[in-house]
Amino acid sequence: MRDAVTTRSALVMLGVLLLQLGFALSYMGAFHAPEPHKVPITLVAPPAVEREMVARLDALPGDPLQVTPVADRAEARERLLDRRTDAALVVDPARRTDTLLVASAGGPSATTAATEILQEVARAQNRTIVVRDLRAPSAGDSRGLSSFYLVLSWTIGGYLAASALNMAAGSKKPTLRRTLVRLAAMLPYGFVSGIGGAIIVGPVLDCLPGAFWELVGIGTLVVFASGAVGVALQSVAGTVGLGLTILIFTILGNPSSGGVYPSSLLPPFWSAIGQALPPGAGTTVVRNTVYFDGNATTGALWILGAWAFGGVVVAILAAALREGRKRRGPRTDTAAAAAV
């Protein structure tokens, strides 16, 4: 019995249990009770009405909306398609009907939340709201989740590939040469993964049509970033490094990514970390590239690049330092023997 369950295997099982419980806590903590908080909306109203409307919306309990007044409908439309706002309310004081401009391709959850709040406010004033969707998801992406699931597959594929390379070598911490080979291998693997993902969501399922080569490039970057971090953490911490990678990308990164609920509907912790992690940055880049002509993607691309670069640097430094210690070890032993 003692041979069957060693201390090491018991510790591994404990680690898996902690990851399992962390998975349940993170996903249910993020999704169990979504509440709108400072959902960004734009307001177009005559000066005589604007101040009163802003005050009324800002005074709603729980601060569900963050209102930015603009001069006209054209500016509101521009902000919406540039991804600087989730909805734009155009008030017509001469009529009892106002217009709400939305772009549900940017995330139906935020659009729905803003619409429900504003319709409730309108009903209290005996007014109605007509909703006009300026950028709806494609027919094959009816719930707007394809970007999230595509990036999910890329991130998991990246760190599983890094883990497979590690297990193929006996789960030993790699030498500098092996580290360089593994990092180099992640580039063609990422490129093939990007092509495969773009084919599936494009020609095969028609979920995210268009922007084929842009998706290939994004997929290559996402997979390489995930794989480089996986190589780095396993180089530093061995088998534990895989658990840390799963913690970062899957347990923390996926529920906070904004794929299911945007940051304005998530609890503070998940809202704060979402766009700083690769799943959130990747989902933003894919969604905004496919539906919004690449608007508001620069910051997310920098985040992905930083994770990729950081993974490469940490992996190489860890392997180089380990080899340096090994070289100094025999020299130290020889010097000690000579002194004796």
Disulfide bonds with the S-S distance in Angstrom:
none
